[in-house]
Amino acid sequence: MPGHRGIRLFFILLFFVVIAGGIAAALVFYVNRPPAGISAEGTMFRVEEGETVRSIAGRLEDRGLIRSALYLRILSRLKGSQDNFQVGAYKILPGYTTAKVHDLLTSGRQSLVRVTIPEGWTISMIAEQLDERGVTSGEKFFEAAHSAEMVNELFIPGDSVEGYLFPDTYFFPENHPAEAAIRTMVETFFENLREIQPDYELWKRKKLHETVILASIVEREYQVEEEAPLIASVFVNRLKYNIGLESCATLAYIITEIQGLPHPQYITKADTTIDSPYNTYKWHGLPPGPISSPGRIALDAAFHPSQTDFYYFLRKDPQSGEHYFSTDLEEHNQAKRYYLKGEPNL
């Protein structure tokens, strides 16, 4: 009978629909499953600027981070998220399905590394730290920090970004471009400088750079915060009369950063004769560039030094780091005889 035939046809079609649906569900379940082989600590994946979903999905499949690039593209189309993939570095962990990878890359929740850069560090020290923490290649960071392109882009009045990498705590993605890390640190420097010296942009580039150089020396000389402006005043007074700064910190910079030797326990008379433009015992005036990354205290001291008649300072307490300040050489020599008993002399 026609009625029975129609019912039978309906159930046959329903059977095939169920079968097809089951096959489709099984296929989706399979391609969405986490792939095998992702290490326990996870694998870093970076979405590049201007990259398409096709490119992202293809690279994910090629690296074994998803099972099917096609499925990710279809999923993205269904969710309307083709333009929502966020540039950055992401950590894909074992057990991540394709859907979870999709949600991660469109969320912008990057994998970040906490890195603290102390005051007084140099480019090479910072490069080594970023390399050790997996943020960026130390070699690439060092090269970029000395490149003319980087210096010009950031409007730095020097031949490197030395002195302009602000000491702070940063949160960087893993495998971050060296140039991007430098931009962040230099931008942080100028943000802080704007608070310390709001009109710095009106200064001549030469004067600005010289003040940063001074700050970098003060950073490596002071230990007690209240003394930083006093130390700055000593150097300002000596510069005014073309008296050599005689900063041990500049000699330490030569030994460690230029000669590549270990940091000296103390400075010797032989060290004061090193032939280098950074030797402030041999030449008067400032060295040609900064010798460290100054923090807020040293920057504030250099831009706002105390008004004093001091021309000398001498560490009087190795434990507290306090200094004795003198107005003339005779008083300074007396302080040497009193405070340097038992300590190596120049």
Secondary structure as UniProt FT lines:
FT   HELIX           2..32
FT   TURN            40..41
FT   STRAND          43..47
FT   TURN            49..50
FT   HELIX           53..62
FT   TURN            63..64
FT   HELIX           69..79
FT   TURN            82..83
FT   STRAND          88..92
FT   TURN            94..95
FT   HELIX           98..107
FT   STRAND          112..116
FT   TURN            119..120
FT   HELIX           123..132
FT   TURN            133..134
FT   HELIX           138..145
FT   HELIX           148..153
FT   TURN            154..155
FT   TURN            162..163
FT   STRAND          169..173
FT   TURN            174..175
FT   HELIX           178..196
FT   TURN            198..199
FT   HELIX           200..202
FT   HELIX           205..221
FT   HELIX           225..227
FT   HELIX           228..240
FT   TURN            241..242
FT   HELIX           248..253
FT   HELIX           254..258
FT   TURN            269..270
FT   HELIX           271..273
FT   TURN            277..278
FT   TURN            280..282
FT   HELIX           296..303
FT   STRAND          312..317
FT   TURN            318..321
FT   STRAND          322..326
FT   HELIX           329..339
FT   TURN            341..342
//
